[in-house]
């Protein structure tokens, strides 16, 4: 199953597209585009859990977990939106409308810290939960990470009797809520990108923690595996010094994330040791002979939130390969 666009998210995308058309038609280069954002409600969070193989109908505390997920995602969305409005580029409440969750149970964080339910989930993300391990599924653009999670899960269940659960891809979740122009990176604002990178880091740990708790409750003492879609060092491949034209360095991401997580000196090792390992899938833009494969990339990479060309995906794959060769023993 794939994440369905709820009516409010569809409206958000239509508003953004409409604003782009309007800006183009009036020919005003100085016009500030409309950048709508949307918060997630508990029902949408339950849907994410189901797509991650957590049986919400029989899982104890499923609604509490869904509320934590929605709260954490909404906290990230609020901070990303705030960074955009504080960028000094003309964005304000009117240009960045915020659609509130239908359930009305939003639990916003203060401007400097984490929401209470989010902070508790962070401790789960770093805790060693008996019987539950985390395996990172990483790699280049359109390399088959999502599809491979389903296959890995089936093999583990059939051959080893191990239950596996899969986290959502954090970037895609935030794109669907409006971040970085719904993942198109149009009207790019460096301040928004920096906050997006930091909040993605926090949210990766939070979601992994919630999924680990859900896995433990689901198997009742048996062995379980959480398949993390990307991992907590993924941002290293999208920041300086690995990518010189990015507006934020990996050391700054670690510094700001560590401050929010209350972990001074947060390091690659702190993040990587939480996984038993990583599976790396090369991009579809990389041919077996190591050259750019435009045709295969166009055929298989049709994700609406994917904006890279085949050459960009190929170059990013090289960077990601170097990063993961460095951080994992």
Buried (B, 14 or more C-beta within 10 A) or exposed (E): EEBEEBEBBEBBBEBBEEBBEEBEEEEEEEBBBBBBBBBBBBEBBBBBBBBBBBEBEEBEEBEEBBBBBBBBBBBBBBBBBBBBBEBEBEBEEEBBBBBEBBBEEBBEBEEEEBBEBBBBBBEBBBEEBEBBBBBBBBBBBBBBBBEBBEEBBEEBEEEEEBBBBBBBBBBBBBBBBBBBBBBBBEBEBEBBBBBBBBBBBBBBBBBBBBBBBBBBBBBEEEBBBBBBBBBBBBBBBBBBEBBEEBBBBBEBBBBBBBBBBEBEEBEBEBBBEBBEEBBBBBBBBBBEEEEBBBEBBBEBBEBEBBBBBBEBBBBBBBBBBEBBEEBBE
